Amino acid sequence: MEINPPEYINKIKAYKAGKPIEELERQYGVKNAVKLASNENPFGPSPYALKEIEKSLLKLHRYPDSGGYELRKKLSDKLDISMDSIVTGNGSDDIIALLCKAFLREGRKVIMPDPGFLMYEISTLSEGGIPVKIPLKDFCIDLDKIAESADENTSLIFITNPNNPTGSFITKDRLENFIEKIPENIIVAVDEAYMEFADEPYNSHLLMERYSNIVSMRTFSKAYGLAGLRIGYGLMPSYMAKVLNKIRQPFNTSSSAQVGAAAALDDSDFLSKTRKLILSEKKFLKYGLNELGFTVYDTQANFIFAGIDQPADEIYEKLLYKGVIARSMSAYGYPLHLRFTIGLEEENRLLIKSLKEVL
Ligand SMILES: *Cc1c(COP(=O)(O)O)cnc(C)c1O
């Protein structure tokens, strides 16, 4: 016999991750495959992080610091925010899940962009919440519609800035204007996984001085090149952080993750090298994709969202045979769009060359 979970758990569709390189090489018999599917840092991990992690390995028999003191201290200094307002997580996915677990009740609504990051919906449904999915408008998050939809049955709002999968951006003024319209008893969680790539990154958490319902989420998975380490954090009013810290796993971030993330914060060379590559290669890819007949959208992230008059699934599949993993947006409701992570120079050139051959 099978034991059934609650009906709301049955509704969850499993997260579909970007195809790992090893899997492609196994299944398609290609070598030296290039992954431009999960918005990872093409340079690899931050060298500072690697060095410090290596040094810390001899202490792996000890439990991590449950409070993550060193990392939170560093973040606190860097971001000019109290340590009591920082919650670290097993990736920012963990913070998303913890917010839902702590502040959602069965039957209450969570507003999110559609399409959007799948973890908002999965975490909402996991708590018996009701996802309210607001369609993008001109491929941007429709803040007006979201504000209109926020009612007395709403507990949480997720927005993504820069947005995934389209790369659109919400300026500081527009964000503030939006939060102003949201009732104080609804949490506004701003997912800033790609903020380091924005033309002019800003610290949304400073709005916390005036609004007691804002949460900013950041990660080490993208700009810092530590996706495999699993570490991210949320910045929130201390009353909220206290709640999340009570219900999280005491060791939700490993000792390596804490040490690596703290070191990466000091690695400003790595960060600026990464930013520089993304900004210059973005130009190259935009040009190349345009030449091939794609409609290319403005992006402030490390990926490019592009549309074409051919089924994206077919292009995705054909690219796999060339050893290039992209992301078809058909599962996100855009059957004629793809998302390409900006990679190293040679990877981007291979992408354009391969697209030329398969289109
Ligand atoms: C990649 C990404 C994250 C980061 O997830 P981690 O769990 O920190 O690796 C969060 N939100 C969005 C929108 C992302 O694309």
The ligand as an SDF file (V2000), in Angstrom:
LIG
                    3D

 15 15  0  0  0  0  0  0  0  0999 V2000
   19.6110   30.6340   -8.7460 C   0  0  0  0  0  0  0  0  0  0  0  0
   18.4810   31.2840   -8.0660 C   0  0  0  0  0  0  0  0  0  0  0  0
   18.3960   31.2960   -6.6840 C   0  0  0  0  0  0  0  0  0  0  0  0
   19.5110   30.7550   -5.8520 C   0  0  0  0  0  0  0  0  0  0  0  0
   19.2400   29.5680   -5.3020 O   0  0  0  0  0  0  0  0  0  0  0  0
   20.2850   28.9450   -4.2660 P   0  0  0  0  0  0  0  0  0  0  0  0
   19.3930   28.0540   -3.4740 O   0  0  0  0  0  0  0  0  0  0  0  0
   20.8440   30.0540   -3.4450 O   0  0  0  0  0  0  0  0  0  0  0  0
   21.3160   28.2360   -5.0680 O   0  0  0  0  0  0  0  0  0  0  0  0
   17.3400   31.9320   -6.0780 C   0  0  0  0  0  0  0  0  0  0  0  0
   16.3990   32.5450   -6.8090 N   0  0  0  0  0  0  0  0  0  0  0  0
   16.4630   32.5750   -8.1540 C   0  0  0  0  0  0  0  0  0  0  0  0
   15.4390   33.3110   -8.9120 C   0  0  0  0  0  0  0  0  0  0  0  0
   17.4870   31.9250   -8.8160 C   0  0  0  0  0  0  0  0  0  0  0  0
   17.5290   31.9350  -10.1440 O   0  0  0  0  0  0  0  0  0  0  0  0
  1  2  1  0
  2  3  1  0
  2 14  2  0
  3  4  1  0
  3 10  2  0
  4  5  1  0
  5  6  1  0
  6  7  2  0
  6  8  1  0
  6  9  1  0
 10 11  1  0
 11 12  2  0
 12 13  1  0
 12 14  1  0
 14 15  1  0
M  END
$$$$
